[in-house]
Amino acid sequence: MISLALIILCFFPFVQNEYFRPSYQVLVRKRNSLGDLIDGHCYGNVIQSRLVLTSASCLLSDSDFVNGRELLKADELAVSFKGEDLIELIYLVGGIDIYPQFNFSSLDNDIAILRLSTQLPLSERSDIEWVLVADYDFTDSPLEAGVESYIWKISDGENIYPGYGVIHESNLVGIISYGLPSKNKRESNLEVRRPNRFTQLNPYLSWIYTIIQNAEIADIQNNNYSASLPYRQRKIAEIVEEFVEPDAVYFPDPANPIKDDIETEVEDLTDSETGKKMKTTVHTF
């Protein structure tokens, strides 16, 4: 267990679109050789202005055979992000980080992070704010029978694609992904699968935050730094009031949010004139 806080995100209520999607979530799209968008059956979760957390299995090529599947390349992927006016904005993927222990066959450790070519326009959204709060450790899967579901409330018939963020008390604690498919006894190809696995994020926090820190440092070095740490939604925002779903269920904010400042030294950044190390302070609310 590490002391760093886990990503805290609140729900984005009903949006008039082909599907329901919280504000922190993007749609991961595949692209063909011409650059056209051809698929959108996976979600991703914004954890930094250039970083999107998703399932590694979402990045596997299409194949009827497990052994024939390969990871897609960055130029074969893009994400759709909702702007201030709720129009879908397309952002290209510039790089991919797959969790080192991801297993192609069993789909264990099904975690990946997409690095976008450009920053998402998070500062233009009036319904979000930045926050870091303590992590959580689940003992029960929200997909198990008899366990209360922590998944965001959606309408009947709505698909929960792989990469869908699982929320508990306003905390992003895991993602939904595909479990190991069963093999058809009469044919060699695999049966059609549905998302049925809950991957808890707590064991991967160190890996996730190392990538976030590197992205933040790179933005500072390139003079592109902006407040882009994990965020939560402001329910009082006009965009929320306009599209709120009457029957939507909101989980309460944590009773005791962290209020201290966390100071971390950035070892490889120094003031060119004084030679002193620079410090960055993350403010929590």
DRENDO-1510 file (C-alpha; in Angstrom, 1 decimal, always signed):
<recs>
REC; n; res; u; v; w
REC; 1; MET; +0.0; +0.0; +0.0 .
REC; 2; ILE; +1.5; +3.4; -0.9 .
REC; 3; SER; +0.6; +6.7; +0.6 .
REC; 4; LEU; -0.2; +8.5; -2.6 .
REC; 5; ALA; -3.8; +9.2; -3.2 .
REC; 6; LEU; -5.9; +7.5; -5.8 .
REC; 7; ILE; -7.8; +9.3; -8.5 .
REC; 8; ILE; -11.0; +10.9; -7.3 .
REC; 9; LEU; -13.7; +11.6; -9.8 .
REC; 10; CYS; -17.4; +12.3; -9.5 .
REC; 11; PHE; -20.2; +11.4; -11.8 .
REC; 12; PHE; -21.2; +13.4; -14.9 .
REC; 13; PRO; -25.0; +13.0; -15.1 .
REC; 14; PHE; -27.1; +12.3; -18.1 .
REC; 15; VAL; -25.8; +13.7; -21.4 .
REC; 16; GLN; -27.9; +13.7; -24.6 .
REC; 17; ASN; -25.7; +11.5; -26.8 .
REC; 18; GLU; -25.6; +8.0; -28.2 .
REC; 19; TYR; -24.5; +6.8; -24.8 .
REC; 20; PHE; -24.1; +8.0; -21.2 .
REC; 21; ARG; -20.6; +9.0; -20.1 .
REC; 22; PRO; -19.2; +10.7; -17.1 .
REC; 23; SER; -17.1; +13.8; -17.7 .
REC; 24; TYR; -13.8; +12.1; -16.8 .
REC; 25; GLN; -14.3; +9.3; -19.3 .
REC; 26; VAL; -13.4; +9.3; -23.0 .
REC; 27; LEU; -14.2; +6.8; -25.8 .
REC; 28; VAL; -11.2; +4.9; -27.1 .
REC; 29; ARG; -11.4; +4.6; -30.9 .
REC; 30; LYS; -9.5; +2.5; -33.4 .
REC; 31; ARG; -8.2; +4.0; -36.7 .
REC; 32; ASN; -7.6; +2.3; -40.0 .
REC; 33; SER; -4.6; +2.9; -42.3 .
REC; 34; LEU; -6.3; +6.0; -43.7 .
REC; 35; GLY; -6.7; +7.5; -40.3 .
REC; 36; ASP; -10.5; +7.0; -40.3 .
REC; 37; LEU; -12.2; +6.1; -37.0 .
REC; 38; ILE; -13.6; +2.6; -37.3 .
REC; 39; ASP; -14.4; +1.5; -33.8 .
REC; 40; GLY; -15.5; +2.8; -30.4 .
REC; 41; HIS; -16.1; -0.1; -28.0 .
REC; 42; CYS; -13.8; +0.8; -25.1 .
REC; 43; TYR; -13.7; +3.5; -22.5 .
REC; 44; GLY; -10.7; +5.4; -21.0 .
REC; 45; ASN; -10.5; +7.5; -17.9 .
REC; 46; VAL; -8.7; +10.9; -17.8 .
REC; 47; ILE; -6.0; +10.9; -15.1 .
REC; 48; GLN; -3.9; +13.8; -16.5 .
REC; 49; SER; -4.4; +16.3; -19.3 .
REC; 50; ARG; -2.4; +14.0; -21.6 .
REC; 51; LEU; -3.0; +10.6; -20.0 .
REC; 52; VAL; -5.9; +8.2; -20.3 .
REC; 53; LEU; -6.2; +5.0; -18.2 .
REC; 54; THR; -7.9; +2.1; -19.9 .
REC; 55; SER; -7.8; -1.7; -20.2 .
REC; 56; ALA; -4.8; -3.2; -22.0 .
REC; 57; SER; -7.2; -5.7; -23.6 .
REC; 58; CYS; -8.8; -2.8; -25.4 .
REC; 59; LEU; -5.6; -2.3; -27.3 .
REC; 60; LEU; -5.4; -5.8; -28.7 .
REC; 61; SER; -6.0; -6.4; -32.4 .
REC; 62; ASP; -9.1; -8.1; -33.7 .
REC; 63; SER; -8.6; -11.9; -34.0 .
REC; 64; ASP; -10.7; -15.0; -33.4 .
REC; 65; PHE; -7.6; -16.6; -31.8 .
REC; 66; VAL; -5.9; -15.6; -28.6 .
REC; 67; ASN; -2.5; -16.4; -30.0 .
REC; 68; GLY; -3.1; -14.3; -33.0 .
REC; 69; ARG; -3.8; -11.0; -31.2 .
REC; 70; GLU; -1.2; -8.3; -31.1 .
REC; 71; LEU; -1.1; -4.9; -29.4 .
REC; 72; LEU; -2.3; -2.0; -31.6 .
REC; 73; LYS; +0.2; +0.8; -32.3 .
REC; 74; ALA; -0.3; +4.4; -31.1 .
REC; 75; ASP; -1.1; +5.7; -34.6 .
REC; 76; GLU; -4.0; +3.2; -34.7 .
REC; 77; LEU; -5.7; +4.8; -31.8 .
REC; 78; ALA; -7.6; +8.0; -30.9 .
REC; 79; VAL; -9.9; +9.2; -28.1 .
REC; 80; SER; -13.2; +11.1; -28.2 .
REC; 81; PHE; -13.5; +13.8; -25.5 .
REC; 82; LYS; -16.5; +16.0; -24.8 .
REC; 83; GLY; -15.8; +19.7; -25.0 .
REC; 84; GLU; -17.6; +22.5; -23.3 .
REC; 85; ASP; -20.5; +22.4; -25.8 .
REC; 86; LEU; -20.7; +18.5; -25.5 .
REC; 87; ILE; -19.3; +18.1; -29.0 .
REC; 88; GLU; -17.0; +15.1; -29.4 .
REC; 89; LEU; -13.4; +16.2; -29.9 .
REC; 90; ILE; -10.9; +13.7; -31.4 .
REC; 91; TYR; -7.4; +13.5; -30.0 .
REC; 92; LEU; -4.7; +11.2; -31.4 .
REC; 93; VAL; -2.7; +8.8; -29.3 .
REC; 94; GLY; +1.1; +9.5; -29.3 .
REC; 95; GLY; +2.3; +6.6; -27.1 .
REC; 96; ILE; +1.1; +3.6; -25.1 .
REC; 97; ASP; +2.2; +2.3; -21.7 .
REC; 98; ILE; +1.2; -1.3; -21.0 .
REC; 99; TYR; +1.5; -2.7; -17.5 .
REC; 100; PRO; +4.7; -4.9; -17.7 .
REC; 101; GLN; +2.9; -8.0; -16.3 .
REC; 102; PHE; -0.1; -7.8; -18.6 .
REC; 103; ASN; -0.8; -11.4; -19.7 .
REC; 104; PHE; -2.1; -11.8; -23.3 .
REC; 105; SER; -3.7; -15.2; -22.6 .
REC; 106; SER; -5.3; -14.8; -19.2 .
REC; 107; LEU; -5.7; -11.0; -19.5 .
REC; 108; ASP; -4.4; -10.6; -15.9 .
REC; 109; ASN; -3.1; -7.1; -15.0 .
REC; 110; ASP; -5.4; -5.6; -17.6 .
REC; 111; ILE; -4.1; -2.0; -17.3 .
REC; 112; ALA; -2.7; +0.4; -19.8 .
REC; 113; ILE; -2.2; +4.2; -20.1 .
REC; 114; LEU; -2.5; +6.1; -23.4 .
REC; 115; ARG; -0.3; +9.2; -23.9 .
REC; 116; LEU; -2.1; +11.7; -26.1 .
REC; 117; SER; -0.3; +13.8; -28.7 .
REC; 118; THR; -1.8; +17.0; -27.4 .
REC; 119; GLN; -3.4; +18.1; -24.1 .
REC; 120; LEU; -7.1; +17.7; -23.5 .
REC; 121; PRO; -8.8; +21.1; -23.0 .
REC; 122; LEU; -9.7; +20.4; -19.4 .
REC; 123; SER; -9.5; +24.0; -18.4 .
REC; 124; GLU; -12.3; +24.9; -20.8 .
REC; 125; ARG; -14.8; +22.7; -18.9 .
REC; 126; SER; -16.8; +24.6; -16.3 .
REC; 127; ASP; -17.9; +21.4; -14.5 .
REC; 128; ILE; -14.6; +20.0; -13.2 .
REC; 129; GLU; -12.1; +20.8; -10.5 .
REC; 130; TRP; -8.8; +19.1; -9.5 .
REC; 131; VAL; -8.5; +17.0; -6.3 .
REC; 132; LEU; -6.5; +14.2; -4.8 .
REC; 133; VAL; -7.9; +12.1; -2.0 .
REC; 134; ALA; -6.9; +8.8; -0.2 .
REC; 135; ASP; -7.0; +5.4; -2.0 .
REC; 136; TYR; -9.3; +2.5; -1.3 .
REC; 137; ASP; -8.9; -1.2; -1.0 .
REC; 138; PHE; -11.8; -3.4; -2.0 .
REC; 139; THR; -12.4; -6.8; -0.5 .
REC; 140; ASP; -15.4; -7.6; -2.8 .
REC; 141; SER; -15.8; -7.3; -6.5 .
REC; 142; PRO; -18.7; -5.1; -7.6 .
REC; 143; LEU; -19.5; -7.7; -10.2 .
REC; 144; GLU; -20.0; -10.6; -7.8 .
REC; 145; ALA; -23.5; -11.8; -7.1 .
REC; 146; GLY; -24.9; -10.2; -3.9 .
REC; 147; VAL; -22.4; -7.4; -3.9 .
REC; 148; GLU; -23.7; -3.9; -4.1 .
REC; 149; SER; -22.8; -2.4; -7.4 .
REC; 150; TYR; -20.6; +0.7; -7.4 .
REC; 151; ILE; -20.9; +1.2; -11.1 .
REC; 152; TRP; -22.3; +4.5; -12.3 .
REC; 153; LYS; -26.1; +4.3; -12.8 .
REC; 154; ILE; -27.1; +4.0; -16.5 .
REC; 155; SER; -30.3; +3.3; -18.4 .
REC; 156; ASP; -31.5; -0.1; -19.4 .
REC; 157; GLY; -29.8; -1.4; -22.5 .
REC; 158; GLU; -26.8; +0.8; -22.1 .
REC; 159; ASN; -23.5; -0.9; -22.8 .
REC; 160; ILE; -20.7; -1.0; -20.3 .
REC; 161; TYR; -17.6; -1.2; -22.5 .
REC; 162; PRO; -14.2; -2.4; -21.3 .
REC; 163; GLY; -12.2; +0.3; -19.6 .
REC; 164; TYR; -15.4; +1.7; -17.9 .
REC; 165; GLY; -14.4; +3.4; -14.6 .
REC; 166; VAL; -15.9; +1.9; -11.4 .
REC; 167; ILE; -16.8; +4.5; -8.8 .
REC; 168; HIS; -17.0; +4.1; -5.0 .
REC; 169; GLU; -17.8; +7.2; -2.9 .
REC; 170; SER; -16.6; +9.5; -5.7 .
REC; 171; ASN; -13.3; +7.5; -6.1 .
REC; 172; LEU; -12.2; +5.8; -9.2 .
REC; 173; VAL; -11.2; +2.5; -7.8 .
REC; 174; GLY; -11.1; +0.1; -10.7 .
REC; 175; ILE; -12.1; -0.6; -14.3 .
REC; 176; ILE; -14.3; -3.1; -16.0 .
REC; 177; SER; -12.7; -5.3; -18.6 .
REC; 178; TYR; -13.1; -8.6; -20.4 .
REC; 179; GLY; -12.5; -11.8; -18.5 .
REC; 180; LEU; -10.9; -14.9; -20.0 .
REC; 181; PRO; -13.3; -16.1; -22.8 .
REC; 182; SER; -14.6; -19.6; -22.9 .
REC; 183; LYS; -13.8; -21.6; -26.0 .
REC; 184; ASN; -16.5; -23.1; -28.2 .
REC; 185; LYS; -16.2; -26.9; -28.0 .
REC; 186; ARG; -17.1; -27.4; -31.7 .
REC; 187; GLU; -15.2; -24.6; -33.3 .
REC; 188; SER; -11.7; -23.1; -32.9 .
REC; 189; ASN; -12.8; -19.5; -32.6 .
REC; 190; LEU; -13.8; -17.8; -29.4 .
REC; 191; GLU; -17.3; -17.0; -28.2 .
REC; 192; VAL; -18.6; -13.5; -28.1 .
REC; 193; ARG; -17.6; -12.0; -24.7 .
REC; 194; ARG; -19.1; -9.4; -22.4 .
REC; 195; PRO; -17.2; -7.2; -19.9 .
REC; 196; ASN; -17.2; -9.3; -16.8 .
REC; 197; ARG; -14.0; -8.6; -14.9 .
REC; 198; PHE; -13.3; -5.9; -12.3 .
REC; 199; THR; -9.6; -4.8; -12.1 .
REC; 200; GLN; -8.9; -3.0; -8.9 .
REC; 201; LEU; -6.5; +0.0; -9.3 .
REC; 202; ASN; -5.0; -0.1; -5.8 .
REC; 203; PRO; -2.2; -2.6; -6.7 .
REC; 204; TYR; -1.1; -0.4; -9.6 .
REC; 205; LEU; -0.9; +3.0; -8.0 .
REC; 206; SER; +2.9; +3.2; -7.9 .
REC; 207; TRP; +3.1; +2.4; -11.6 .
REC; 208; ILE; +0.3; +4.9; -12.5 .
REC; 209; TYR; +1.7; +7.8; -10.5 .
REC; 210; THR; +5.2; +7.3; -11.9 .
REC; 211; ILE; +3.7; +7.9; -15.4 .
REC; 212; ILE; +1.7; +10.8; -14.1 .
REC; 213; GLN; +4.7; +12.4; -12.5 .
REC; 214; ASN; +6.8; +12.0; -15.7 .
REC; 215; ALA; +4.1; +13.6; -17.7 .
REC; 216; GLU; +3.9; +16.5; -15.4 .
REC; 217; ILE; +7.7; +17.0; -15.4 .
REC; 218; ALA; +7.7; +16.8; -19.2 .
REC; 219; ASP; +5.0; +19.5; -19.4 .
REC; 220; ILE; +7.0; +21.8; -17.1 .
REC; 221; GLN; +10.2; +21.3; -19.1 .
REC; 222; ASN; +8.2; +22.1; -22.3 .
REC; 223; ASN; +6.5; +25.2; -20.8 .
REC; 224; ASN; +3.2; +23.5; -21.3 .
REC; 225; TYR; +2.4; +22.9; -17.6 .
REC; 226; SER; -1.2; +23.4; -16.5 .
REC; 227; ALA; -3.2; +22.2; -13.5 .
REC; 228; SER; -4.1; +18.8; -14.9 .
REC; 229; LEU; -4.1; +16.4; -12.0 .
REC; 230; PRO; -7.1; +14.0; -11.5 .
REC; 231; TYR; -10.3; +16.0; -11.1 .
REC; 232; ARG; -13.8; +15.7; -9.8 .
REC; 233; GLN; -16.9; +17.3; -11.0 .
REC; 234; ARG; -18.6; +20.4; -9.6 .
REC; 235; LYS; -22.3; +19.6; -9.3 .
REC; 236; ILE; -23.2; +23.3; -9.2 .
REC; 237; ALA; -21.8; +23.9; -12.7 .
REC; 238; GLU; -24.3; +25.2; -15.3 .
REC; 239; ILE; -23.5; +22.3; -17.7 .
REC; 240; VAL; -24.4; +19.8; -15.0 .
REC; 241; GLU; -27.7; +21.6; -14.1 .
REC; 242; GLU; -28.7; +21.7; -17.7 .
REC; 243; PHE; -28.2; +18.0; -18.4 .
REC; 244; VAL; -28.9; +16.4; -15.0 .
REC; 245; GLU; -30.8; +13.2; -14.9 .
REC; 246; PRO; -33.7; +13.4; -12.4 .
REC; 247; ASP; -33.2; +9.8; -11.2 .
REC; 248; ALA; -29.4; +9.9; -11.2 .
REC; 249; VAL; -27.8; +8.6; -8.0 .
REC; 250; TYR; -24.8; +10.5; -6.7 .
REC; 251; PHE; -22.5; +9.0; -4.0 .
REC; 252; PRO; -21.5; +11.4; -1.2 .
REC; 253; ASP; -18.1; +13.0; -1.1 .
REC; 254; PRO; -15.6; +11.5; +1.4 .
REC; 255; ALA; -16.4; +12.6; +4.9 .
REC; 256; ASN; -12.8; +13.6; +5.7 .
REC; 257; PRO; -11.0; +14.7; +2.6 .
REC; 258; ILE; -7.3; +15.3; +2.8 .
REC; 259; LYS; -6.5; +19.0; +3.4 .
REC; 260; ASP; -2.8; +19.0; +3.7 .
REC; 261; ASP; -0.4; +20.1; +1.0 .
REC; 262; ILE; +1.8; +17.3; -0.4 .
REC; 263; GLU; +5.3; +18.5; -1.3 .
REC; 264; THR; +7.5; +16.4; -3.6 .
REC; 265; GLU; +11.0; +17.3; -4.8 .
REC; 266; VAL; +11.6; +17.0; -8.5 .
REC; 267; GLU; +15.2; +15.8; -8.6 .
REC; 268; ASP; +16.0; +16.5; -12.2 .
REC; 269; LEU; +14.7; +20.1; -12.4 .
REC; 270; THR; +17.0; +22.9; -11.1 .
REC; 271; ASP; +16.9; +26.7; -11.4 .
REC; 272; SER; +19.4; +27.6; -14.1 .
REC; 273; GLU; +20.5; +30.8; -12.3 .
REC; 274; THR; +20.7; +29.6; -8.7 .
REC; 275; GLY; +21.2; +25.9; -9.1 .
REC; 276; LYS; +18.6; +25.2; -6.4 .
REC; 277; LYS; +16.2; +22.4; -6.7 .
REC; 278; MET; +12.6; +23.2; -7.6 .
REC; 279; LYS; +9.6; +21.9; -5.6 .
REC; 280; THR; +6.1; +21.3; -6.8 .
REC; 281; THR; +3.2; +21.4; -4.4 .
REC; 282; VAL; +0.0; +19.5; -5.0 .
REC; 283; HIS; -3.0; +21.2; -3.3 .
REC; 284; THR; -5.8; +19.0; -2.2 .
REC; 285; PHE; -9.3; +20.1; -1.2 .
</recs>
